[in-house]
Amino acid sequence: MGILRRAHIWVLYAFVAYVAFLVSLIYEPVQRGLIYLHGIRIPFGADFSRPESVGFAPGKVLPFRLTTPDGATLGAWHVLPVEAYEAALDKYGVPAEGHLPEAVFDAALRNSSYPTVLYNHGNAGTRAAGNRVRVARHMSALNANFVIYDYRGFADSSRDPPPSEEGLLTDARAAWDWLTKEKGVDEGRISVMGQSLGTGVSAGLVGRLADEGNFIPILSPLRNFPWLLDALLQLLKTRFDTKHIIEKIASPILILHAQNDPVIPFSHSRVLADVLINPLLAESGPLEKDKARGKLVRETQAGGWGVVSSFERGEGKGRVVWAEAREGAHNEIGTSEYSIELIKQMVHGEVIRT
């Protein structure tokens, strides 16, 4: 009986601790730390001025700084397309230290043969994290310029002002403006790419450009109490409400998600796909929608990788490709060989082969 009583006490302690944690979510500093996890600076001790230390070829990456309108300074890298890098090595040789001449990087951005990928990474870690470096290498191998930066509060970016939804969108806009205004890159040659938290940043940026959220896993026990969950969500300062932004985006969209993602429920990408396709079915009756959807959406089994669905939005908005991978978890979905093939076709404006 004593053991049972002690067990009940521990259950009570756990319940009280959980309630205390939920109450703490009301306070913005707690929300900020849990949502962004910017204090986790993986890899620890990274030298951002020396990208070769995380596996890049000598001189291939230009470290630079961005300054936002509200005074944040952001650490960033520009990774050369492999073709541009090899041509520069033929001309200048391997640099003894540092990067190749900045003129090489500027010329690569201006070269119409090389698209540019602006990458918004997820929470925690830095631009030197292994999965982000792998994405950078893949994009370089596809002969794309790859620009990645760390949000305010992350890595070697300034700590003040701290990260916030508006702050990260400001950071993304600063990176976009650096490309389009300072470097003169044509907007039509830029693909905005995001992973995890970065998908919300990417959608928010492109949505705002068109105008000129992700569920928090730790709240899942509250799904049985919708009224309490809704009340708590109303108190969250950071929402990144992609669902209500994505329809504004008037450009081709690629949605990649792994069915075994342990962080973001797989149903979220399906909701986003539905938001994009539902306007095209608006004139169909309830019984006709499934038939209309079947005619509109092309669905292909991609071997053992997963399923790729695609449809045209019309009105010049371009194609939507929604790819469901069986594997890839949360951080590696963007680095599998077939994912890279889909990204390549989207970035280079090719017809999606499914």
C-alpha positions as a printed NumPy array, in Angstrom:
array([[  0.   ,   0.   ,   0.   ],
       [  2.911,   2.289,   0.795],
       [  4.325,   1.793,  -2.701],
       [  0.937,   2.636,  -4.277],
       [  0.655,   5.761,  -2.187],
       [  4.144,   6.925,  -3.19 ],
       [  3.246,   6.291,  -6.825],
       [  0.154,   8.484,  -6.457],
       [  2.279,  11.238,  -4.94 ],
       [  4.717,  11.115,  -7.858],
       [  1.833,  11.292, -10.332],
       [  0.523,  14.335,  -8.466],
       [  3.984,  15.957,  -8.528],
       [  4.235,  15.318, -12.262],
       [  0.78 ,  16.827, -12.858],
       [  1.59 ,  19.917, -10.79 ],
       [  4.907,  20.336, -12.632],
       [  3.143,  20.067, -16.004],
       [  0.527,  22.644, -15.008],
       [  3.284,  24.949, -13.738],
       [  5.063,  24.56 , -17.056],
       [  1.916,  25.435, -19.005],
       [  1.423,  28.526, -16.863],
       [  5.029,  29.542, -17.537],
       [  4.226,  29.541, -21.269],
       [  2.234,  32.713, -20.686],
       [  5.526,  34.571, -20.266],
       [  7.133,  35.585, -23.531],
       [ 10.78 ,  34.862, -22.513],
       [  9.797,  31.259, -21.748],
       [  7.916,  30.952, -25.044],
       [ 10.893,  32.422, -26.882],
       [ 13.379,  30.002, -25.401],
       [ 11.228,  26.944, -26.102],
       [ 10.142,  27.9  , -29.609],
       [ 13.456,  29.115, -30.986],
       [ 15.911,  27.098, -28.845],
       [ 18.469,  29.665, -29.948],
       [ 20.65 ,  28.942, -26.942],
       [ 21.541,  25.566, -28.471],
       [ 24.433,  26.625, -30.699],
       [ 25.329,  23.365, -32.423],
       [ 28.079,  22.758, -33.373],
       [ 29.554,  24.245, -30.243],
       [ 32.567,  26.462, -30.762],
       [ 32.104,  26.762, -34.53 ],
       [ 34.355,  29.274, -36.285],
       [ 31.937,  30.972, -38.675],
       [ 34.746,  32.939, -40.297],
       [ 36.273,  29.634, -41.441],
       [ 33.551,  27.548, -43.149],
       [ 36.184,  25.   , -44.177],
       [ 36.135,  23.817, -40.553],
       [ 32.708,  22.227, -41.149],
       [ 33.604,  20.625, -44.462],
       [ 33.369,  23.244, -47.215],
       [ 36.087,  23.447, -49.858],
       [ 38.746,  26.177, -49.359],
       [ 37.508,  29.638, -50.339],
       [ 34.126,  28.394, -51.596],
       [ 32.087,  30.232, -48.958],
       [ 31.919,  33.983, -48.379],
       [ 31.155,  34.874, -44.749],
       [ 29.395,  38.24 , -44.503],
       [ 27.148,  40.278, -42.21 ],
       [ 23.632,  41.614, -42.707],
       [ 22.166,  44.564, -40.84 ],
       [ 18.405,  44.808, -40.323],
       [ 16.364,  48.031, -40.14 ],
       [ 15.901,  47.561, -36.379],
       [ 19.619,  47.245, -35.713],
       [ 20.229,  43.479, -35.542],
       [ 23.375,  42.156, -37.211],
       [ 23.238,  38.677, -38.729],
       [ 25.993,  36.244, -39.592],
       [ 25.61 ,  34.782, -43.088],
       [ 27.311,  32.653, -45.741],
       [ 27.171,  32.656, -49.517],
       [ 28.134,  29.268, -50.979],
       [ 29.215,  29.276, -54.626],
       [ 27.719,  27.018, -57.305],
       [ 30.236,  24.229, -57.934],
       [ 30.723,  25.275, -61.569],
       [ 31.542,  28.861, -60.579],
       [ 33.875,  27.612, -57.857],
       [ 35.818,  25.351, -60.201],
       [ 36.14 ,  28.121, -62.786],
       [ 37.462,  30.458, -60.087],
       [ 40.021,  27.882, -58.972],
       [ 41.28 ,  27.65 , -62.557],
       [ 41.747,  31.423, -62.598],
       [ 42.93 ,  32.198, -59.04 ],
       [ 44.046,  28.866, -57.622],
       [ 43.167,  27.594, -54.154],
       [ 43.386,  30.534, -51.724],
       [ 46.07 ,  30.165, -49.068],
       [ 43.584,  31.544, -46.561],
       [ 40.151,  33.111, -46.513],
       [ 37.732,  33.113, -49.42 ],
       [ 38.022,  33.684, -53.142],
       [ 37.74 ,  37.315, -54.333],
       [ 34.34 ,  38.848, -53.619],
       [ 34.028,  39.646, -57.318],
       [ 33.683,  35.892, -57.932],
       [ 30.698,  35.689, -55.597],
       [ 29.071,  38.811, -57.063],
       [ 29.513,  37.472, -60.59 ],
       [ 27.906,  34.151, -59.611],
       [ 24.856,  35.977, -58.243],
       [ 24.537,  38.019, -61.43 ],
       [ 24.99 ,  35.005, -63.712],
       [ 21.595,  34.071, -65.131],
       [ 22.73 ,  30.441, -65.424],
       [ 22.854,  30.112, -61.659],
       [ 19.632,  30.339, -59.632],
       [ 19.881,  31.489, -56.016],
       [ 18.456,  29.702, -52.984],
       [ 17.721,  31.773, -49.878],
       [ 17.568,  29.338, -46.951],
       [ 15.703,  29.897, -43.681],
       [ 16.754,  27.225, -41.197],
       [ 14.83 ,  25.679, -38.316],
       [ 15.085,  26.302, -34.598],
       [ 18.149,  25.391, -32.519],
       [ 21.608,  24.988, -33.971],
       [ 23.388,  27.301, -36.394],
       [ 24.133,  27.554, -40.094],
       [ 27.144,  25.306, -39.412],
       [ 24.948,  22.387, -38.22 ],
       [ 25.55 ,  19.182, -40.155],
       [ 22.161,  18.906, -41.867],
       [ 22.344,  22.542, -43.019],
       [ 25.851,  22.119, -44.381],
       [ 24.663,  19.051, -46.303],
       [ 21.811,  21.045, -47.851],
       [ 24.313,  23.757, -48.829],
       [ 26.575,  21.221, -50.535],
       [ 23.664,  19.706, -52.428],
       [ 22.504,  23.115, -53.654],
       [ 26.045,  23.988, -54.744],
       [ 26.252,  20.682, -56.631],
       [ 23.035,  21.715, -58.424],
       [ 24.866,  24.865, -59.579],
       [ 22.825,  27.199, -57.395],
       [ 24.043,  30.034, -55.234],
       [ 23.158,  29.192, -51.654],
       [ 22.664,  31.954, -49.08 ],
       [ 22.088,  30.964, -45.465],
       [ 22.045,  33.232, -42.423],
       [ 21.433,  32.93 , -38.696],
       [ 18.476,  34.752, -37.183],
       [ 18.929,  37.299, -34.398],
       [ 19.907,  35.562, -31.172],
       [ 21.384,  32.58 , -33.045],
       [ 25.038,  31.665, -33.596],
       [ 27.215,  34.771, -34.179],
       [ 24.257,  37.073, -34.868],
       [ 23.509,  39.83 , -32.382],
       [ 21.654,  38.878, -29.192],
       [ 19.627,  42.077, -29.123],
       [ 16.881,  42.497, -30.143],
       [ 15.921,  38.917, -29.178],
       [ 14.176,  36.519, -31.572],
       [ 10.475,  37.02 , -32.23 ],
       [  8.103,  36.257, -35.075],
       [  8.313,  39.792, -36.423],
       [ 12.061,  39.833, -35.813],
       [ 12.694,  36.693, -37.853],
       [ 10.529,  38.002, -40.689],
       [ 12.57 ,  41.213, -40.574],
       [ 15.755,  39.147, -40.752],
       [ 14.456,  37.215, -43.761],
       [ 13.517,  40.445, -45.497],
       [ 16.994,  41.838, -44.853],
       [ 18.502,  38.788, -46.576],
       [ 16.071,  39.157, -49.486],
       [ 16.854,  42.862, -49.843],
       [ 20.599,  42.133, -49.746],
       [ 20.153,  39.817, -52.71 ],
       [ 17.756,  41.929, -54.752],
       [ 18.772,  45.488, -53.91 ],
       [ 22.442,  45.307, -52.959],
       [ 23.504,  42.481, -55.253],
       [ 20.984,  43.061, -58.028],
       [ 19.695,  39.482, -58.264],
       [ 16.502,  39.216, -60.286],
       [ 13.599,  38.208, -58.032],
       [ 12.516,  35.566, -60.53 ],
       [ 15.792,  33.701, -60.047],
       [ 15.483,  33.382, -56.258],
       [ 13.937,  30.345, -54.569],
       [ 13.039,  30.731, -50.905],
       [ 13.595,  27.503, -48.993],
       [ 12.815,  26.733, -45.352],
       [ 13.021,  23.805, -42.944],
       [ 10.915,  23.336, -39.794],
       [ 10.57 ,  26.785, -38.182],
       [ 12.077,  28.176, -41.381],
       [  9.034,  27.119, -43.4  ],
       [  6.974,  29.584, -41.389],
       [  9.596,  32.282, -41.95 ],
       [  9.708,  31.487, -45.676],
       [  5.927,  31.549, -46.071],
       [  5.706,  34.785, -44.108],
       [  8.389,  36.453, -46.22 ],
       [  6.92 ,  35.374, -49.562],
       [  3.406,  36.21 , -48.376],
       [  4.5  ,  39.739, -47.511],
       [  6.271,  40.054, -50.812],
       [  3.051,  38.988, -52.535],
       [  1.144,  41.672, -50.622],
       [  3.377,  44.842, -51.135],
       [  1.558,  27.459, -37.531],
       [  2.896,  24.763, -36.537],
       [  1.593,  22.92 , -33.613],
       [  3.872,  22.8  , -30.551],
       [  4.419,  19.092, -29.755],
       [  4.602,  19.583, -25.982],
       [  1.015,  20.831, -26.006],
       [ -0.307,  17.562, -27.473],
       [ -1.671,  16.264, -24.11 ],
       [ -4.152,  19.157, -24.246],
       [ -5.761,  17.949, -27.487],
       [ -8.37 ,  16.197, -25.363],
       [ -9.324,  19.588, -23.889],
       [ -9.838,  21.828, -26.953],
       [-11.144,  24.78 , -24.952],
       [ -8.006,  24.82 , -22.781],
       [ -5.737,  24.366, -25.775],
       [ -7.396,  27.232, -27.662],
       [ -7.119,  29.485, -24.614],
       [ -3.413,  28.733, -24.256],
       [ -2.693,  29.211, -27.961],
       [ -4.284,  32.651, -27.77 ],
       [ -1.55 ,  33.603, -25.296],
       [  1.313,  32.556, -27.559],
       [  3.204,  35.487, -29.041],
       [  4.798,  33.446, -31.834],
       [  2.415,  31.765, -34.267],
       [  3.913,  31.696, -37.813],
       [  0.449,  31.05 , -39.177],
       [  1.499,  29.497, -42.493],
       [ -1.997,  28.158, -43.121],
       [ -3.399,  31.667, -43.531],
       [ -0.44 ,  32.973, -45.537],
       [  0.397,  30.27 , -48.051],
       [ -2.567,  30.969, -50.345],
       [ -1.187,  34.468, -51.   ],
       [  2.018,  33.062, -52.481],
       [  1.899,  33.524, -56.237],
       [  4.799,  31.278, -57.251],
       [  5.554,  27.549, -57.554],
       [  5.528,  25.756, -54.188],
       [  7.262,  22.549, -53.102],
       [  6.133,  20.979, -49.811],
       [  8.372,  18.187, -48.493],
       [  7.421,  16.227, -45.373],
       [  8.41 ,  12.842, -43.957],
       [  5.764,  10.556, -42.537],
       [  8.104,   9.658, -39.656],
       [  8.709,  13.281, -38.607],
       [  8.692,  13.128, -34.772],
       [  8.439,  16.909, -34.312],
       [  5.852,  18.318, -36.725],
       [  2.731,  16.142, -37.23 ],
       [  2.527,  14.91 , -40.797],
       [ -1.072,  16.123, -40.99 ],
       [  0.177,  19.726, -41.096],
       [  1.542,  19.458, -44.632],
       [ -1.728,  17.88 , -45.732],
       [ -3.613,  20.859, -44.321],
       [ -1.368,  23.225, -46.296],
       [ -1.937,  21.232, -49.491],
       [ -5.692,  21.355, -48.885],
       [ -5.57 ,  25.135, -48.377],
       [ -3.937,  25.462, -51.8  ],
       [ -6.256,  23.107, -53.659],
       [ -9.626,  23.938, -52.053],
       [-10.131,  27.221, -53.974],
       [ -9.841,  25.206, -57.184],
       [-12.683,  22.956, -56.011],
       [-14.944,  25.724, -54.724],
       [-17.464,  25.433, -57.554],
       [-17.817,  21.662, -57.139],
       [-20.588,  20.196, -55.024],
       [-19.755,  18.002, -52.022],
       [-20.213,  14.809, -54.031],
       [-18.202,  16.121, -56.954],
       [-15.167,  17.365, -55.051],
       [-13.436,  13.994, -54.842],
       [-13.917,  13.455, -58.56 ],
       [-12.703,  16.98 , -59.365],
       [ -9.704,  16.534, -57.063],
       [ -8.833,  13.264, -58.803],
       [ -8.795,  15.02 , -62.172],
       [ -6.791,  17.988, -60.914],
       [ -4.122,  16.216, -58.86 ],
       [ -1.537,  13.96 , -60.393],
       [ -0.353,  11.419, -57.832],
       [  2.671,   9.198, -58.444],
       [  4.28 ,   6.484, -56.348],
       [  8.006,   7.25 , -56.274],
       [  9.33 ,   3.746, -55.671],
       [ 10.119,   3.092, -52.038],
       [ 10.726,   6.799, -51.372],
       [  7.117,   7.882, -51.052],
       [  4.347,   9.634, -52.979],
       [  4.507,  12.824, -55.038],
       [  1.33 ,  14.779, -55.811],
       [  1.191,  17.834, -58.039],
       [ -1.353,  20.249, -59.478],
       [ -1.486,  23.587, -61.26 ],
       [ -3.047,  26.563, -59.46 ],
       [ -3.621,  28.629, -62.577],
       [ -3.687,  32.434, -62.784],
       [  0.087,  32.428, -63.223],
       [  0.692,  31.101, -59.701],
       [  2.515,  27.996, -60.9  ],
       [  2.588,  24.395, -59.792],
       [  2.253,  22.954, -56.307],
       [  4.257,  19.807, -55.598],
       [  3.462,  17.994, -52.359],
       [  5.888,  15.175, -51.645],
       [  5.308,  12.652, -48.849],
       [  8.453,  10.71 , -47.987],
       [  8.244,   7.554, -45.937],
       [ 11.524,   8.336, -44.167],
       [ 13.548,  11.458, -43.483],
       [ 12.392,  12.333, -39.97 ],
       [ 12.621,  16.054, -39.169],
       [ 16.1  ,  17.18 , -40.188],
       [ 17.089,  14.913, -43.081],
       [ 14.013,  15.122, -45.316],
       [ 15.693,  17.83 , -47.41 ],
       [ 18.909,  15.888, -47.964],
       [ 17.728,  12.586, -49.445],
       [ 18.657,  12.025, -53.082],
       [ 15.11 ,  12.166, -54.426],
       [ 14.248,  15.218, -52.315],
       [ 17.241,  16.955, -53.869],
       [ 16.002,  15.961, -57.334],
       [ 12.615,  17.558, -56.628],
       [ 14.302,  20.675, -55.251],
       [ 16.553,  20.842, -58.309],
       [ 13.602,  20.718, -60.682],
       [ 11.823,  23.46 , -58.739],
       [ 14.885,  25.727, -58.386],
       [ 15.876,  25.397, -62.045],
       [ 12.3  ,  25.792, -63.271],
       [ 12.226,  22.343, -64.823],
       [  9.13 ,  20.22 , -65.38 ],
       [  8.641,  18.037, -62.317],
       [  9.286,  14.449, -63.399],
       [  7.146,  12.053, -61.398]])
